[in-house]
Amino acid sequence: MKTNRPVQRRAQTAPAKCADIIEGSLQGLGLGRVIHHLALLRAWDRAVASHIKERASVEDFRGGRLYLCVEDPIWLHELHMLRHTLKTILNKEVGEPAVGEIVLRIGQIRRCAPVTPSSRGGHRARAVPPAVEASMAKLLSPLMGLPCGDAMQRFFQRWARSE
């Protein structure tokens, strides 16, 4: 038997973007610091001149402090004089005031070699078919401007190669 109760409808909300859902999920998992660190490393690679990157490397980023290791006292002094400019460039590249201070120390810098199939124990990575690559690019396009975009792209590429 039907009753004449008024039907309550939920207020309709706009659909959520996948990028917002994934970013919120990663933040919820406690990976917010990792996201900021990766965004800063990406900004470092894009914005800092190659002659500086040859002599300095990012060691850590936490609490708004960027820790850099430089190879000698001359470059320590040079980067100390450029620290405000570097901070401005990196914050502009990240899109928010993430770097509040740059801490420098002298030590052996890390030089990252590109990963090749031969450096992974001799396993050859399978090529991803162009159609799958295009589908992944379309799917990930909303994420590419976000700090997690590169990580998600690498994740999907690994998944596609394993299939």
C-alpha positions in Angstrom: 0.0 0.0 0.0 1.3 3.4 -0.9 1.5 6.2 1.5 1.4 9.8 0.6 4.7 10.8 2.1 6.8 13.4 0.4 9.7 12.0 -1.5 13.0 13.4 -0.2 15.6 13.9 -2.9 19.2 14.4 -2.3 20.7 17.6 -3.4 22.5 17.0 -6.7 26.2 17.9 -6.7 28.6 18.3 -9.5 30.6 15.2 -10.4 34.0 15.1 -8.8 37.1 15.1 -11.0 39.2 12.0 -11.0 42.3 14.2 -10.2 40.6 15.5 -7.1 39.6 12.1 -6.0 43.1 10.6 -6.4 44.8 13.6 -4.8 42.4 13.4 -1.9 43.0 9.6 -1.6 46.8 10.0 -1.6 46.5 12.8 1.0 44.2 10.5 3.1 46.8 7.7 2.9 49.4 10.1 4.4 51.3 10.6 1.2 50.9 14.4 1.2 54.6 14.9 2.1 55.6 12.6 -0.7 53.5 14.5 -3.2 55.0 17.8 -2.2 58.5 16.3 -2.3 57.9 14.9 -5.8 56.4 18.2 -7.0 59.5 20.0 -5.7 61.9 17.6 -7.4 60.0 18.1 -10.6 60.2 21.9 -10.2 64.0 21.6 -9.5 64.5 19.6 -12.7 62.5 22.0 -14.8 63.5 25.4 -13.4 67.1 25.2 -12.2 69.9 25.7 -14.6 71.9 22.6 -15.6 75.2 24.0 -14.3 73.7 24.3 -10.9 72.2 20.8 -11.0 75.6 19.4 -11.8 77.0 20.8 -8.6 74.1 20.6 -6.2 71.4 18.0 -5.5 68.2 17.9 -3.4 68.6 15.8 -0.3 65.3 16.4 1.4 62.3 18.6 1.7 60.3 18.8 4.9 58.6 21.4 6.9 59.0 24.0 4.2 62.8 23.6 4.2 64.7 22.5 1.1 67.9 20.7 2.0 70.6 20.9 -0.7 74.0 19.2 -0.9 76.7 21.0 -2.8 80.1 19.7 -3.9 82.4 22.4 -2.6 82.6 25.6 -0.5 82.6 27.8 -3.6 79.3 26.5 -4.7 78.0 26.6 -1.2 78.7 30.4 -1.2 77.3 30.8 -4.7 74.0 29.1 -3.8 73.9 30.9 -0.5 73.9 34.1 -2.4 71.2 32.7 -4.9 69.0 31.1 -2.3 66.3 33.8 -2.3 66.2 33.7 -6.1 66.1 29.8 -6.1 63.3 29.9 -3.5 61.2 32.3 -5.7 61.8 30.3 -8.9 60.9 27.0 -7.2 57.8 28.4 -5.5 56.6 29.9 -8.8 57.2 26.5 -10.6 55.3 24.5 -7.9 52.5 27.1 -7.9 52.4 27.7 -4.2 54.8 29.0 -1.5 56.1 25.5 -0.6 59.8 26.5 0.0 60.3 28.8 3.0 64.0 28.2 3.5 66.9 26.6 1.7 69.5 24.8 3.9 72.9 24.1 2.3 75.6 21.7 3.2 78.8 20.4 1.6 79.0 16.8 0.7 78.9 14.3 -2.1 76.0 15.1 -4.5 73.7 12.4 -5.9 73.9 12.0 -9.6 70.8 10.2 -10.9 71.5 8.0 -13.9 68.5 7.3 -16.2 67.0 3.8 -15.7 67.5 1.6 -18.7 66.4 -2.0 -19.2 69.9 -3.2 -18.8 70.2 -1.6 -15.3 67.2 -3.6 -14.1 68.8 -6.9 -13.9 68.7 -7.6 -17.6 65.0 -7.8 -17.8 63.6 -6.2 -21.0 60.5 -4.1 -20.5 57.7 -4.8 -22.9 56.7 -2.1 -25.2 53.3 -0.5 -24.6 51.1 -0.6 -27.8 50.4 2.9 -29.2 46.6 2.5 -28.8 47.1 1.7 -25.1 49.5 4.6 -24.7 47.0 7.0 -26.3 44.2 5.7 -24.0 46.4 6.2 -20.9 47.4 9.7 -22.0 43.7 10.6 -22.5 42.8 9.1 -19.1 45.6 10.8 -17.2 45.4 14.2 -18.9 43.4 15.8 -16.0 46.2 14.7 -13.6 49.2 15.9 -15.5 49.2 19.4 -13.9 49.0 17.9 -10.4 52.0 16.8 -8.3 50.7 13.2 -8.5 50.4 13.2 -12.3 53.9 11.9 -13.1 53.6 9.1 -10.4 50.3 8.0 -11.8 51.6 8.0 -15.3 54.6 5.8 -14.3 52.2 3.5 -12.4 50.0 3.0 -15.4 53.0 2.4 -17.7 54.3 -0.3 -15.4 50.9 -1.9 -15.3 50.6 -1.8 -19.1 54.0 -3.4 -19.5 53.2 -6.2 -17.1 50.0 -7.2 -19.0 
